[in-house]
Amino acid sequence: MLELCEILGITVNELLSGERIDMESYEKKADENLIALKRKDENHMAKNVVIAALFSAVLLGAVMICIICNIAVSGHLTWSLIPVSSIVFAWVILFPGLILGRRGIILSYVSWSIFTVPYLFLLGNIIKVREVYSVGAVIAVVSIIFLWILVAVFKQIGKKRKLAALGIAFLSAIPFMFIVNGILSKMTEEPVLDVWDMLSAFLLLILAFVSLICDYAKKNR
């Protein structure tokens, strides 16, 4: 918004008002715009609260259905622990983003970073498969680090040069893929690379090249 105002040679208040503002009525228009923005923010917040409440109610209903069906059939909790734990995990991650909108996305990332490993530990114990935690936790940690690198890239570069940030993201995905493959190879004795991995890396390289070229052309236009 500030960049657009500089290009047009107007103030933010004039942009929001849609007209040139005299100095005499500047303060009045500023107050009116602030009130309008506050009301808009409150309306968005109310809408987000409703959406988050409905989302929570649906998930709670799903949890109750799973538990009731499991007890009715087995007499105690068995398989229902898997969907219940997964639903709770999804709620913890998605709820901040739903109720706070764009401001809650980082909180959702934080929740994902904190609760993924405990969730995998719990899931591994429920289904009694050791690899779910031993392998999944390592991959999750690497993925979390990669995610926060992308967050930092888009926060620092993406504000003014989204295409450049996108190109860097595509490039960084290539070593991330090789690291994940290397970890899985050591843990599962699978080959580090196959033809699909090479094809994916080549595709990511093309996407990165196109994004960076487009950013360069846009910057020097």
Rosetta blueprint (number, residue, H / E / L):
1 M L
2 L H
3 E H
4 L H
5 C H
6 E H
7 I H
8 L H
9 G L
10 I L
11 T L
12 V H
13 N H
14 E H
15 L H
16 L H
17 S H
18 G L
19 E L
20 R L
21 I L
22 D L
23 M H
24 E H
25 S H
26 Y H
27 E H
28 K H
29 K H
30 A H
31 D H
32 E H
33 N H
34 L H
35 I H
36 A H
37 L H
38 K H
39 R H
40 K H
41 D H
42 E H
43 N H
44 H H
45 M H
46 A H
47 K H
48 N H
49 V H
50 V H
51 I H
52 A H
53 A H
54 L H
55 F H
56 S H
57 A H
58 V H
59 L H
60 L H
61 G H
62 A H
63 V H
64 M H
65 I H
66 C H
67 I H
68 I H
69 C H
70 N H
71 I H
72 A H
73 V H
74 S H
75 G L
76 H L
77 L L
78 T L
79 W L
80 S L
81 L H
82 I H
83 P H
84 V H
85 S H
86 S H
87 I H
88 V H
89 F H
90 A H
91 W H
92 V H
93 I H
94 L H
95 F H
96 P H
97 G H
98 L H
99 I H
100 L H
101 G H
102 R H
103 R H
104 G H
105 I H
106 I H
107 L H
108 S H
109 Y H
110 V H
111 S H
112 W H
113 S H
114 I H
115 F H
116 T H
117 V H
118 P H
119 Y H
120 L H
121 F H
122 L H
123 L H
124 G H
125 N H
126 I H
127 I H
128 K L
129 V L
130 R H
131 E H
132 V H
133 Y H
134 S H
135 V H
136 G H
137 A H
138 V H
139 I H
140 A H
141 V H
142 V H
143 S H
144 I H
145 I H
146 F H
147 L H
148 W H
149 I H
150 L H
151 V H
152 A H
153 V H
154 F H
155 K H
156 Q H
157 I L
158 G L
159 K L
160 K L
161 R L
162 K H
163 L H
164 A H
165 A H
166 L H
167 G H
168 I H
169 A H
170 F H
171 L H
172 S H
173 A H
174 I H
175 P H
176 F H
177 M H
178 F H
179 I H
180 V H
181 N H
182 G H
183 I H
184 L H
185 S H
186 K H
187 M H
188 T H
189 E L
190 E L
191 P L
192 V L
193 L L
194 D L
195 V H
196 W H
197 D H
198 M H
199 L H
200 S H
201 A H
202 F H
203 L H
204 L H
205 L H
206 I H
207 L H
208 A H
209 F H
210 V H
211 S H
212 L H
213 I H
214 C H
215 D H
216 Y H
217 A H
218 K H
219 K H
220 N L
221 R L
